[in-house]
Amino acid sequence: MNDFLRPALTVVGSINLDITATAERLPSPGETIGGAVLRQQPGGKGANQAVAAARLAGRSRMVGAVGNDDAGRHLLEAMAAAGVDTRDVARVDAATGTALVLVDRDGENQIVVCPGANGEVSVSGVAFAEDEAVLCQLEVDQAVVLDAARATRGYFVLNAAPAAPLIPELLERCDLVIVNETEYELIPELKEARLVAVTYGKDGAAIYEQGQRVAEAPGVPVSDVANTIGAGDAFCAALVLALRSELDYGSALAVANAVGADAVRDPSSQPALKPLEHYIEAAIASR
């Protein structure tokens, strides 16, 4: 696809330092598990999506906030190295957001998030172009997400995670909402939403228009799962980019499923990915 046009994507959302302990299994309440391996890595749903978009399409922009601390500096450097424009990431006095993550040998996880600087994210003074797609999540204040939706002049997408009741105006302004099957059930107003993409893990994904299933794509089998944390974020970025590249719903879902499958094979929350063209060509060839 030599004439492939790289779409623009701006992500407004969270930036976290992930402190991850990987163990044979997840502990039960009150239980202590030994023998885990500890590491720190960049994370946050917003940053994960911005990095995935940059790796897929060559460029993306991040709007968020980090602290004036070593963690914030490290996270900004990591995003910039991946190809993310970080000029609209504020440096604030609060501590950089942190996520405490437990992962078992199958890649399943438990996460506790300390939002820190993510509580000070703002889109004040940020300009959005008509050809820009804007992707938000719910790890920052929903009022900020609504501000971003109001300011968006192009295509506005909400990854409604973690699940929460949605401000009616916010839902009305969404061109697309992306959720997993649990979030879809926890947010009943999505049943009547304009356009909703729902992921079903190994069973693939589907798109609904006002509650009617209009497209689907099967899951991609993965036998070597390393980490599931960044897979949903990579799926979100890939789906938006694929739809903005004028793929039909089914092909766009197939592209996003393939990207998500690659993501779970990588132990990082911000996995290495191939260019979007690779996944598009593979999806088209398989249909």
Secondary structure, 3 states (H helix, E strand, C coil): CCCCCCCEEEEECCCEEEEEEECCCCCCCCCCCCCCEEEEEEECHHHHHHHHHHHHHCCEEEEEEEECCHHHHHHHHHHHHHCEEEEEEEEECCCCEEEEEEECCCCCEEEEEECHHHHHCCCCCCCCCCCEEEEECCCCCHHHHHHHHHHCCCEEEEECCCCCCCCHHHHHHCCEEEEEHHHHHHCHHHHHCCCEEEECHHHCEEEEECCEEEEEECCCCCCCCCCCCCHHHHHHHHHHHHHHCCCCHHHHHHHHHHHHHHHHCCCCCCCCCCCHHHHHHHHHHHC
